[in-house]
Amino acid sequence: MRRLGIYVEGLLLGALLSLAVFGVYSAVRNKDFTSLAYAVWIVMSCALLTTQTGHDGRRFFEFFSDFGGPFNDQIHWHQVVFLFFGCGQSITYAIFARTFLDLKQYYPLVYQFTNIYVAWYVGMFFYYLFGNPSFNPSNLLVPHFSSTLIVLISIYICAFLRLRNGMTIAKFFIAALVPYMLFRLIFLFYWVGLPSPFAMLPKSGLGLFLQSPQMIQALGICCEAMIMAL
């Protein structure tokens, strides 16, 4: 199982690393904000995949660094690193999506809502670090789930409207957003206590990995990144 885990996670990370090289090169060559936003999002996704928890550990802290220890009375440094890249991935994806679709010009209301969404993620990150320990952080998960769902559906509708109005490359964004939105919401199902559709799979082999919310999120990110690379 450990060997299979390294193979699966290595495959996903290898795909993201190659796309990160492509994304950074594209950003340097094209010098436009959309390419830059895509590159930053891919880099954040690579860092997230290496620092998240697998079924038998965290690859970054296992292979590359033993950096750890308590950050404060509530969390450890490895959780801080994971939270930073997790929130960073969500924030940079929203920035990339609204830049790609030019929401500020065509759908300013949705654009303003993404600003609130980004601010919410930033605030949630700092609250988890320095919040009141007597408050249960799980109480934030329902508004977190709701805001993510609303933002992703709004972006999807905007992409469909842009495609209908003549933006032909929006079809790639629509195709890429479907698995990202699906897997991202399944990832959030776990944290808000909703049953995952992958829970019916056997708890062995690939079925075990597909029941991991972190692995589901990684699959969604990889599908989105590979399709958008087109």
N, C-alpha and C positions, 0 to 999 in steps of 0.2 A: 504493500500500500504506500509505503514511503517513496519507493522508486517511481511508482505510478504518479504520485503527487508531484514529484520533481519534474517528471516528463510533461504533465499537463500544464503546470504553472510555467515551466520553462518555455513551452510552445506559445502560450499566450504572451509572456513577457518578450519573447523573441520577436513576435509579430509587432508588438508595440514599439520595441526598440528600433526595428527597421523603419517603421512609419515615423518615429521621432526624428531619425536622421533625414528622411525625406521631407518632413514638415519643417525642420530647421533650415534645410537647404532651400526649400521653396520660399520661406519667409525672408531669408537673406537675399535671394535673387529677385523676388517680386517686389519686396519693400512695401507691402500693403498690410493694413491692419488685420484683415481677415486671415491671411496666411500666418501672421504672427500669433493671432489668437488660437488658431488651430495647432501651431507648434507648441505653444505654452500648455495647451490642454493635453496634448499627447505626452509631453514631458511629465506633467502632473500625474497623468494616468499610469505611466511607467513607475513613478515613485510610489504611487498608491499600491500597485500590485506587489511591489517588493516588500512593502512595510505592513501589509495587511496580514491577518492571521489565517493560516491554512489549517488543514486537519491535524498537522503535526508540528506547527511552529510558524515563525515569521522568518522568511528567507533572508531578508536584509540583516537582521540581527543574528542569524545563524551563520551566514557565510561571509559577511562583510564587516560587521561591527558588533561589539558587545555593549554598545552604548545603552545605558539603561539607568535603573535606580529610580527612586521616588521623585516626582516633580513637586508634589505637595502631599497633604494628608489624604487626598482622594484618588489621584491617578499617578501613573508612572510615566517616565519620559517616552517609552515606546508608544504609549497611548497618545501622547501629545503629538508625536511625529505622524502617527496614523491619522489622527483627527485633522492635522494641518493639511495633509495631502488629500484626504477625503473631502474636506470642505473646499480645498483649492480646485479639485477636479470638478466639483459641481458648479463652482463660481465661474471657472474659465470656460466650461461648456456653455453655460448660459450666455457669456460674453461672445463666444465664438458663434453661437446660433443666431443671436440677434444681429451680429455684424454681417454674417453671411446672407441673411435675409433682409438686411437693411430695415430693421423694424423701426428705427428712429424716424425714418422718412415716411414709410408706408403705414405703419401701425404704431403711432406714438403712445397709445394707451397701454398696449402690451409691453412696449419698451420701458415705460415707467414702472410697470409691475415687475419687470425683471430687475430694475434697480432696487425695488423693495426686497425682492428675493435674494439678491446679492448681499444687501445689508443684513437681512435676516440670518444668512449663513455666517457672516462675519461676527455678528452679535452672539450667535449660538456657540461658535468656536470659543470665544472669550468667556462666555458664561460657563461652559464646561470646564475651563481652566481655573477660573477664579470665582465661580458662583457660590452661593450659599450652600454648604454641605447638608443642611437640614432639608433642602428642597430636593425632591426626587427628579433627576434629569429626564426620566422616562415620560414625565408629563409634557415635555416638549415634543415628543415623537409624533403625536397626532397632528398638531399644526405643521410640523416638518413634513409629514407624509402628504398632507392636504396641499401645502404650498408647492411641493414638487410635482404633484399630480396636475395641479392647475397650470403651472408654468409649462410643463411638457405638452399638455394638450393644447394650450394656447399657441405654442410655437409650431406644433403640427398643423393646426388650422391655418396659421399664417403662411406656412410653407405651401400648403395646398392652394391657398388663394394666390400666392405669388406664381405658382406653376400655371394656374388657370389664366393668369393675366400676362403670361408670356415668358416667365423666367424658367427656361427649359432645364437648367441645371438644378433646379429645386427638386426634380424627381429623384436625384441621388440623395438629397437631404431627407426626403420623405421616406425613401427605402431604408436609409440608415437609422432614422429616428425610431422606427417601429421596434426593432430588437432592443435598442438602447432603452426605450421607454418601458417595454415589457419586462426586461430583466432588472431594470432599476426599481420598478415598482415591486417586483417579487422580492428583491433585496430588502425593501422597506417593509414588506409583509411580515418578515421575521421579527422586526423590531417593534411593530405595533401589535403583535400577537395574532395576526391573520394566518391561516394555513397556506402553505406554499403548494402549488400544484406538483412540485417535484417530490413532495413528501411520500407519494405513493410508490416511488422507485425503491428498489432493494437497497439496503444499507451496505452495499459492497461495490467495489469497482467504481465505474464512473457515476453510478447512482449515488454513492456517498458524497462525491464532490459536488454534484448538482443539488444536493440538499444543503450545501454551505452557502449562506447568503453572500459571503465575500466572493466566492467563485462565480456565483450568478452575476454579480455586479461586474466582475472582470470579463465575463463572456459578453455582456452587453456593451462594455466599452470597446472591446476588440472588434465586435461586429460593426459598431458605429465608425470606428477609426478606419477600418479597411474599406468600407463602402465610400466614406467621404474622401479617401485618398484618390478615388476615381475622379 
